[in-house]
Amino acid sequence: MYAQREQFIRLMEEHEKIAAVFVYEEAHCGFLEPHSFLVACRDASCRERWYAETDAVDYSIYERIGGTKSGLPSLVHFDGATHRSFQIAPRAWETVYCRREPEPFECQYRGLDQQKELFEYLPEDEEENSFEVRATKGNNGDNDSDVHALVDIPEGSYIMPSHLAASLTVSDASIENLKGNTRIEGTGPVTVIEDFLEFLEEFGHPSMHDGSGTNLVEIGGSFLINTADENEESNVRRWIPAHPSGSLPKFSPVYERHRRSFDVFLVASRDIKAGEKLLKPAGLWDLK
């Protein structure tokens, strides 16, 4: 029924000068019902504007369009909050996209698998707690820690999902501003900012979506999981594996709708026995 639409989208995906494609619905388009629109970008850096916060969009409107003599808003149907509603692709488009043949790889991850168990780090709840953090000494003699399983964890189970869902989001611009603050002379000690930047450097990682300018920072028990000396020794991985093609598709309502979940959740990459130490592979968050 929509063969021409699918053909048109595939032409954009195959176009060498198109780097990213977004879809959104708009109700104020002059038709009797909302219509869908596509935005195509020549550079992936457009994601930073597409996923901008409400206040950043409002400021951009003020800066680029200015005010009116009447004092009324410059735009009638568009502002930062409206744009925020455009940032998540409609679920119907995700459904149509996943009807492609063959089914796109990421369509297997449209939601957390309800058949898999959740294993949380809840040190104040002995009955529900699944992990123990043990103090150790690093190779250079510094204080360190290891995370050990208190129960058997089947392959594919979710590791500390509530902690990872609370990951901190920090933009590239915010990090640069913090770095700038540490270089201002005569403002007194800035060790708190410097320590925070060091924490971001060690436990933060950029979003898998190139150009979004977004970084996710683990602030729960998951950041205590150490890295394996050899990746074969690891028993924890990202929820969504690397895309088989080696890069993310230019157009995918699935990746756009679930980008935060794909950026944070971890699962057991094999069965983990009670007492076993959790280890993540090197470059865990570098996968595309």
C-alpha positions as CSV (number, residue, x, y, z in Angstrom):
1,M,0.0,0.0,0.0
2,Y,2.9,2.4,0.8
3,A,5.5,1.0,-1.6
4,Q,6.4,4.4,-3.0
5,R,6.9,5.8,0.5
6,E,9.2,3.0,1.4
7,Q,11.1,3.4,-1.9
8,F,11.5,7.1,-1.2
9,I,12.9,6.5,2.3
10,R,15.3,3.8,1.1
11,L,16.6,6.3,-1.6
12,M,17.5,8.7,1.2
13,E,19.1,6.0,3.3
14,E,21.3,5.1,0.3
15,H,22.2,8.7,-0.6
16,E,25.8,9.3,0.2
17,K,25.2,13.0,1.2
18,I,22.5,12.1,3.8
19,A,23.8,11.2,7.3
20,A,20.6,11.1,9.4
21,V,16.8,11.0,8.9
22,F,14.1,11.8,11.5
23,V,10.3,11.4,11.2
24,Y,7.7,13.4,13.2
25,E,4.0,14.2,13.1
26,E,2.5,17.7,13.0
27,A,-1.1,18.6,13.7
28,H,-1.0,22.2,12.4
29,C,-0.3,21.4,8.8
30,G,-3.6,22.5,7.2
31,F,-5.1,19.0,6.8
32,L,-7.9,17.3,8.6
33,E,-5.6,15.0,10.5
34,P,-1.9,15.1,11.6
35,H,0.6,14.4,8.8
36,S,4.1,12.9,9.0
37,F,7.2,14.7,7.9
38,L,10.8,13.7,7.4
39,V,13.9,15.7,8.2
40,A,17.1,14.7,6.4
41,C,20.6,15.9,7.5
42,R,23.8,16.1,5.6
43,D,25.8,15.8,8.8
44,A,25.2,13.7,11.9
45,S,25.9,16.8,14.1
46,C,22.3,17.9,13.4
47,R,21.3,15.5,16.2
48,E,22.6,18.0,18.7
49,R,19.9,20.5,17.6
50,W,17.2,17.9,17.0
51,Y,17.6,16.6,20.6
52,A,18.1,20.0,22.1
53,E,16.4,20.8,25.4
54,T,13.2,22.9,25.4
55,D,14.9,26.0,26.8
56,A,17.7,25.8,24.2
57,V,15.1,25.7,21.4
58,D,13.2,28.6,22.9
59,Y,16.5,30.6,23.1
60,S,17.3,29.7,19.4
61,I,13.9,31.0,18.3
62,Y,14.5,34.3,20.2
63,E,18.0,34.7,18.9
64,R,17.2,33.9,15.3
65,I,13.8,35.4,14.9
66,G,13.6,38.0,17.6
67,G,10.5,39.6,19.1
68,T,7.4,41.2,17.7
69,K,6.0,44.8,18.1
70,S,2.9,43.4,19.7
71,G,4.8,41.4,22.2
72,L,3.2,38.2,21.1
73,P,5.3,35.1,20.4
74,S,7.0,35.2,17.0
75,L,5.7,31.7,16.1
76,V,2.1,30.6,16.6
77,H,2.5,26.8,16.5
78,F,6.1,26.2,17.3
79,D,8.3,26.5,20.4
80,G,10.7,24.4,22.5
81,A,8.0,22.3,24.0
82,T,6.5,21.6,20.6
83,H,9.8,20.6,19.2
84,R,10.3,18.3,22.2
85,S,7.2,16.3,21.0
86,F,8.9,15.9,17.6
87,Q,12.0,14.3,19.1
88,I,10.5,10.8,19.6
89,A,9.4,9.1,16.4
90,P,5.8,8.0,16.5
91,R,5.4,4.3,17.5
92,A,3.4,3.7,14.3
93,W,6.5,4.5,12.3
94,E,8.5,2.1,14.4
95,T,5.9,-0.6,13.7
96,V,5.9,0.0,10.0
97,Y,9.7,0.1,9.9
98,C,9.9,-3.3,11.7
99,R,7.7,-4.8,9.0
100,R,10.6,-4.5,6.5
101,E,11.9,-7.8,5.1
102,P,14.3,-8.9,6.4
103,E,13.4,-7.4,9.8
104,P,15.9,-4.8,10.8
105,F,18.4,-6.0,13.5
106,E,17.3,-3.5,16.2
107,C,13.6,-4.4,16.0
108,Q,14.4,-7.3,18.4
109,Y,15.1,-4.6,21.1
110,R,11.9,-2.5,21.0
111,G,11.4,-3.0,24.7
112,L,13.0,-4.8,27.7
113,D,12.4,-8.5,27.4
114,Q,9.7,-9.4,29.9
115,Q,11.0,-13.0,30.1
116,K,14.4,-11.9,31.5
117,E,15.0,-11.4,35.2
118,L,16.1,-8.1,36.8
119,F,19.0,-8.2,39.3
120,E,19.5,-5.1,41.4
121,Y,22.1,-3.7,43.7
122,L,20.1,-2.9,46.9
123,P,22.6,-3.1,49.8
124,E,19.9,-2.1,52.3
125,D,17.6,-4.9,51.3
126,E,19.2,-8.3,52.0
127,E,16.3,-10.3,50.4
128,E,16.3,-8.4,47.1
129,N,20.0,-7.5,46.8
130,S,21.9,-9.5,44.2
131,F,25.4,-8.0,44.4
132,E,28.1,-7.3,46.9
133,V,30.8,-4.7,46.6
134,R,34.2,-5.8,48.1
135,A,37.1,-3.5,48.9
136,T,40.3,-4.5,47.2
137,K,43.7,-3.1,46.3
138,G,44.6,-2.1,42.8
139,N,47.8,-3.0,41.0
140,N,49.4,0.2,42.1
141,G,48.3,-0.2,45.7
142,D,45.4,2.2,45.5
143,N,42.0,1.4,47.1
144,D,39.7,-0.3,44.6
145,S,36.6,-2.5,44.6
146,D,35.0,-5.5,42.9
147,V,31.4,-6.4,42.4
148,H,30.4,-10.0,43.1
149,A,27.1,-11.8,42.4
150,L,25.3,-13.1,45.5
151,V,23.0,-15.3,43.4
152,D,23.1,-17.2,40.1
153,I,22.3,-14.8,37.2
154,P,21.2,-16.4,33.9
155,E,22.5,-15.2,30.6
156,G,20.6,-12.2,29.2
157,S,19.3,-11.0,32.6
158,Y,19.4,-7.3,33.3
159,I,22.2,-6.0,35.6
160,M,21.4,-3.2,38.0
161,P,18.7,-1.7,35.7
162,S,17.3,0.9,38.1
163,H,20.8,2.3,38.8
164,L,21.6,2.5,35.1
165,A,18.2,4.1,34.3
166,A,19.2,6.9,36.7
167,S,22.4,7.6,34.7
168,L,23.3,11.3,34.5
169,T,23.0,13.1,31.2
170,V,25.7,15.7,30.5
171,S,26.1,17.6,27.2
172,D,29.4,18.3,25.5
173,A,28.7,22.1,26.0
174,S,28.2,21.6,29.8
175,I,31.5,19.7,30.0
176,E,33.3,22.5,28.1
177,N,31.8,25.1,30.4
178,L,32.9,23.3,33.5
179,K,36.4,23.0,32.0
180,G,36.4,26.7,31.3
181,N,35.4,27.4,35.0
182,T,38.6,25.6,36.2
183,R,40.7,28.0,34.0
184,I,39.3,31.2,35.5
185,E,41.9,32.9,37.7
186,G,41.1,34.5,41.1
187,T,37.9,32.5,41.7
188,G,39.3,30.4,44.5
189,P,39.5,26.6,44.7
190,V,37.7,24.7,42.0
191,T,38.7,21.2,43.2
192,V,35.0,20.1,43.4
193,I,34.6,20.9,39.6
194,E,37.9,19.2,38.8
195,D,36.9,16.1,40.7
196,F,33.6,16.0,39.0
197,L,35.3,16.4,35.6
198,E,37.6,13.5,36.5
199,F,34.6,11.4,37.4
200,L,32.9,12.2,34.1
201,E,36.0,11.3,32.2
202,E,36.3,7.9,34.0
203,F,32.7,6.8,34.2
204,G,31.0,8.7,31.4
205,H,30.6,7.7,27.8
206,P,29.2,9.5,24.7
207,S,25.9,8.4,23.3
208,M,26.1,5.8,20.5
209,H,24.2,8.4,18.3
210,D,27.0,10.4,16.6
211,G,26.5,14.1,16.7
212,S,24.0,14.2,19.5
213,G,26.5,15.9,21.8
214,T,25.2,13.8,24.7
215,N,27.2,11.9,27.4
216,L,25.8,9.3,29.8
217,V,27.4,9.0,33.2
218,E,27.0,6.0,35.5
219,I,26.2,7.2,39.1
220,G,24.9,3.9,40.6
221,G,26.6,0.7,41.6
222,S,27.3,-0.3,38.0
223,F,30.4,2.1,37.8
224,L,32.1,-0.1,40.4
225,I,32.2,-3.1,37.9
226,N,35.8,-3.5,36.9
227,T,37.1,-4.1,33.3
228,A,38.4,-7.5,32.3
229,D,42.0,-7.9,31.4
230,E,40.9,-9.9,28.4
231,N,37.5,-9.4,26.8
232,E,36.9,-13.1,26.8
233,E,36.8,-13.0,30.6
234,S,34.0,-10.5,30.7
235,N,30.5,-11.6,31.7
236,V,28.6,-8.3,31.2
237,R,27.7,-6.6,28.0
238,R,25.5,-3.8,26.6
239,W,21.8,-4.7,26.3
240,I,21.8,-4.1,22.5
241,P,24.9,-5.6,20.8
242,A,26.8,-3.8,18.1
243,H,24.9,-3.4,14.8
244,P,25.9,-6.2,12.4
245,S,26.8,-3.6,9.7
246,G,29.3,-1.9,12.0
247,S,27.5,1.4,12.0
248,L,24.0,2.6,12.9
249,P,21.4,3.0,10.1
250,K,20.7,6.5,8.9
251,F,17.0,6.0,9.4
252,S,15.7,4.0,12.3
253,P,12.7,5.0,14.4
254,V,13.7,2.1,16.7
255,Y,17.1,3.6,17.5
256,E,15.7,7.1,17.8
257,R,12.8,6.0,20.1
258,H,15.0,3.9,22.4
259,R,18.3,5.7,22.2
260,R,18.6,6.3,26.0
261,S,17.8,2.7,26.8
262,F,20.3,1.5,24.3
263,D,22.9,3.9,25.8
264,V,22.7,2.6,29.4
265,F,21.3,-0.9,30.0
266,L,23.6,-3.9,30.7
267,V,22.9,-7.6,30.7
268,A,24.7,-10.8,31.6
269,S,26.7,-12.0,28.5
270,R,26.7,-15.5,30.0
271,D,25.5,-17.4,33.1
272,I,27.1,-15.8,36.2
273,K,27.4,-18.1,39.2
274,A,26.9,-16.9,42.8
275,G,30.2,-15.5,44.2
276,E,31.6,-14.8,40.7
277,K,33.1,-11.3,40.0
278,L,31.4,-9.1,37.4
279,L,33.7,-7.9,34.6
280,K,32.9,-5.7,31.7
281,P,34.8,-5.7,28.4
282,A,37.2,-2.9,27.5
283,G,35.5,-0.4,25.2
284,L,32.1,-1.5,26.4
285,W,30.4,1.8,25.4
286,D,32.3,2.2,22.2
287,L,30.1,-0.3,20.3
288,K,27.9,1.2,17.5
